[in-house]
Amino acid sequence: MSEGLLLPLALDLRGRSIVVSGESSHAREKIKLLISSGANLRIYSSLSDPNIDEFKDSVEWRSLPVEPPDVRDAFLIVYVGEDKAEAARLFELAESQAKFICCVDDPPHCNVIFPAIARSGKVQVAVSTSGLSPTLARKIKDQIQNDILGRDVGAFAEFLGRARANINGQLSGFARKKDFWEKVLETDIRKILELQGEEAAMQAVVKMLQNEPIA
C-alpha cells in the first residue's frame, strides 16, 4: 500500500462481481457486508467452512485456489485468509490486472481497506486509520453512531431528499440552493419531523422558501 493518504469513496457494487477467497473468522462479516451492497459474490473456500455455511444458498461457491482467469471479471477481490504468502500472491495478481483488492488485516497487500461504518438508514460515516489501528477506527465509529447519528438521522436524510426533489426546481443556481438548505439545517426542522410528522416539516420548509428573497 502507498504511503500517501487513502481516498475515501462510496462504491456502487450492485451487480458487480466480487471474488472472496480464504477461510477465517473475518469471512462472515465481510461476506454479509458485500451481500448487503447488492454485489454478486463468488466465494473460493472449503464447503465445510463453518464461518460461512449460512451463505451457501445465496452466493456462487467454488473450490480453491483462485487462478488468474478467475478474477478477470472481478471488480474487487477480498482475501479473508491468514496465509501471508497467499495474500501476497493474490495482491500481485490483482495489481497485474488493475483490480481492487483487500487482504483483511494485511495492509501491505491492499489497495482498498474496509472502513468501520456508522450507519443510520442511508446515511453512512466511514472511519479509517489507513490500516494502522482497526480497533481505534471501530471506537471512533461507535462514538459517531451513538453521539451523532442516533436512530433518526437516516429518516431525516430521507425527508430532506424528498423535500429537495419538491423544492429545488424553485431555486435558481447552485449557490442559492446551497444557501437555502444550509438555512434549513440551522432550524428545528428535524425536531418538527420527529414530533409532528412529515407534513408539518414539509410545510415549514415551504414557508421558508416563500420567505426567500426573489433572486
C-alpha positions in Angstrom: 0.0 0.0 0.0 1.1 3.5 -0.8 2.4 5.8 2.0 0.0 8.6 0.7 -3.4 9.3 2.2 -6.2 6.9 1.2 -9.0 8.4 -0.8 -12.4 7.6 0.8 -15.0 6.6 -1.8 -18.6 5.3 -1.7 -18.8 2.5 -4.3 -21.9 1.2 -6.0 -21.3 -2.6 -6.0 -24.8 -3.6 -7.2 -24.4 -6.3 -9.8 -20.7 -6.3 -9.8 -18.6 -9.4 -9.5 -16.7 -9.8 -6.2 -14.2 -12.6 -5.5 -13.9 -13.6 -1.9 -11.2 -16.1 -1.0 -9.9 -17.8 2.1 -11.1 -19.1 5.4 -11.1 -17.3 8.8 -13.4 -15.6 11.3 -13.2 -12.5 9.2 -15.1 -14.1 6.4 -18.7 -13.9 7.7 -18.6 -10.2 8.5 -17.2 -9.2 5.1 -19.4 -11.5 3.1 -22.5 -10.2 4.9 -21.5 -6.6 4.2 -20.9 -7.4 0.5 -24.2 -9.2 0.1 -26.0 -6.2 1.6 -24.3 -4.0 -1.0 -26.0 -5.9 -3.8 -22.8 -7.4 -5.2 -22.6 -10.8 -7.0 -20.2 -12.8 -4.8 -18.1 -15.7 -5.9 -16.6 -17.5 -2.9 -13.5 -19.6 -3.1 -13.4 -21.7 0.1 -13.9 -25.1 1.6 -17.6 -26.2 1.6 -17.0 -27.2 5.2 -16.0 -23.7 6.5 -18.4 -23.1 9.5 -17.8 -19.3 9.3 -19.7 -19.0 6.0 -22.0 -22.1 5.8 -25.1 -19.8 6.1 -24.3 -18.2 2.7 -24.2 -21.5 0.7 -27.5 -20.9 -1.0 -27.1 -17.1 -1.7 -23.6 -17.0 -3.4 -21.7 -18.8 -6.1 -19.3 -21.3 -4.4 -16.0 -22.5 -6.0 -13.0 -24.5 -4.8 -9.6 -23.0 -4.0 -7.3 -21.8 -5.3 -8.1 -18.6 -7.1 -6.3 -18.5 -10.5 -5.7 -15.6 -12.9 -8.8 -16.4 -15.1 -11.0 -16.3 -12.0 -10.5 -12.6 -11.4 -10.8 -11.2 -15.0 -14.4 -10.1 -14.5 -13.9 -9.2 -10.8 -14.4 -5.6 -9.7 -13.0 -6.4 -6.2 -11.0 -9.2 -4.6 -11.3 -9.8 -0.9 -8.9 -12.2 0.8 -10.1 -13.2 4.3 -7.5 -15.9 5.0 -4.4 -15.8 7.2 -1.8 -17.1 4.8 0.6 -14.2 4.1 2.1 -15.9 1.1 -1.3 -16.4 -0.5 -2.2 -12.7 0.3 1.0 -11.7 -1.5 0.2 -13.9 -4.5 -3.4 -12.5 -4.8 -2.1 -8.9 -4.4 0.3 -9.4 -7.2 -2.4 -11.0 -9.3 -4.8 -8.1 -8.6 -2.3 -5.4 -9.3 -1.3 -7.1 -12.6 -5.0 -6.9 -13.7 -5.6 -3.4 -12.2 -8.2 -4.8 -9.7 -9.2 -3.5 -6.3 -8.0 -5.9 -3.6 -8.3 -6.1 0.2 -6.4 -8.7 2.2 -8.0 -8.3 5.6 -5.7 -7.3 8.4 -2.8 -7.2 6.0 -2.4 -3.5 4.8 0.8 -4.1 2.7 -1.3 -6.3 0.5 -4.2 -4.0 0.0 -5.1 -1.2 -2.4 -8.5 -0.9 -0.7 -9.3 -1.0 3.1 -12.7 -1.7 4.5 -13.5 1.2 6.9 -15.5 0.9 10.1 -19.0 2.1 9.2 -21.5 4.0 11.4 -24.9 3.8 9.7 -28.4 5.3 10.1 -30.6 4.4 7.2 -28.9 5.5 4.0 -26.6 7.8 6.0 -23.1 6.3 6.4 -20.0 7.6 8.0 -16.8 5.6 7.2 -13.8 5.7 9.6 -10.4 4.5 8.5 -7.0 4.7 10.1 -5.4 3.5 6.9 -4.9 0.1 8.4 -2.9 1.4 11.4 -5.4 0.6 14.1 -8.7 -1.1 13.2 -9.6 -1.0 16.9 -9.3 2.7 17.0 -11.4 3.0 13.9 -14.2 0.9 15.5 -14.1 3.0 18.7 -14.5 6.3 16.7 -17.2 4.6 14.7 -19.1 3.7 17.8 -18.9 7.3 19.1 -20.3 8.7 15.9 -23.0 6.1 15.8 -24.1 6.8 19.4 -23.5 10.6 19.7 -24.1 11.9 16.2 -26.2 9.6 14.0 -28.5 8.1 16.6 -31.6 6.4 15.3 -33.2 9.3 13.4 -30.6 10.8 11.1 -31.4 8.3 8.3 -35.1 9.2 8.4 -34.2 12.9 8.4 -32.0 12.4 5.3 -34.8 10.6 3.5 -37.1 13.6 4.3 -34.5 16.1 3.0 -34.2 14.1 -0.2 -37.9 14.3 -0.8 -38.0 18.0 0.1 -35.2 18.8 -2.3 -37.0 17.0 -5.1 -40.1 19.1 -4.5 -38.3 22.5 -4.0 -35.0 22.7 -5.8 -36.8 23.5 -9.1 -37.9 26.7 -7.5 -34.4 27.8 -6.6 -32.1 29.1 -9.3 -28.4 28.4 -9.2 -26.1 26.1 -7.2 -25.1 28.8 -4.7 -28.8 29.8 -3.9 -29.7 26.1 -3.4 -26.7 25.5 -1.1 -27.5 28.6 0.9 -31.2 27.7 1.3 -30.6 24.1 2.5 -27.9 25.3 4.9 -30.6 27.6 6.4 -33.0 24.7 6.7 -30.4 22.7 8.6 -30.0 25.6 11.1 -33.7 25.4 12.0 -35.6 22.9 14.1 -37.0 21.1 11.0 -35.5 17.8 12.3 -37.4 18.2 15.6 -40.6 19.1 13.8 -40.3 15.9 11.7 -39.7 13.8 14.8 -42.6 15.3 16.8 -45.2 16.4 14.3 -44.5 14.3 11.2 -43.5 14.8 7.6 -46.5 17.0 6.5 -45.7 19.6 9.2 -42.0 19.5 8.4 -42.6 19.9 4.7 -44.9 22.9 5.4 -42.2 24.5 7.4 -39.7 24.1 4.6 -42.2 25.5 2.1 -42.8 28.5 4.4 -39.0 29.2 4.5 -39.0 29.1 0.7 -41.8 31.6 0.5 -39.9 34.0 2.7 -36.8 33.7 0.5 -35.9 36.9 -1.4 -36.5 36.7 -5.1 -33.2 36.2 -7.0 
